[in-house]
Amino acid sequence: MYTDPIADFLTRVRNAIAAGHRVVEIPASNLKKEMTKILFDQGYILSYQFNDEKIQGTIKIALKYDRETKESVIRKLERISTPGLRKYVSALEMPRVLNGLGIAIVSTSKGVMTNKKARQENVGGEVICYVY
C-alpha cells in the first residue's frame, strides 16, 4: 500500500512516459481528477476519461508526444509538497516554474489551480507539484 497517492499519480505518469506508453490508468480521487483537468487544459496530455464503474473508479490518461521527435510533451513532473513536509506559499510568494514556461499545481481555498491563476486571484495554498 502506498501512503502518498499524489506521488503515486505522478510516478505512474512518469513511468508510462519512460516506457513510451500512449495510455496510463490511475486510481481516481477528487484531487487527481482536478490535476488531470489542469494537465489537459494546459496542453500536457491529449485526453482523459473518468471511469466510475467501481467503488473508487479510475482515470485513463492519453499521453501527448511530439510528432517529429517522438518525445513526451511532459519533460518533468516534480512533487513539491509531501506528507512529511508540506509546502505552503502566499499569493506573493507563488513560484514561477522555468521562468513561466512550466506550471505549478496549487491546492487553494478556491480549489486546485495553476500558479498563474492563483496569482491572478490573489490566493495562496499548498504547492502540489511542478510540471514542465
Order of alpha helices (4+ residues) and beta strands (2+ residues): alpha-beta-alpha-beta-beta-beta-beta-beta-beta-alpha-beta
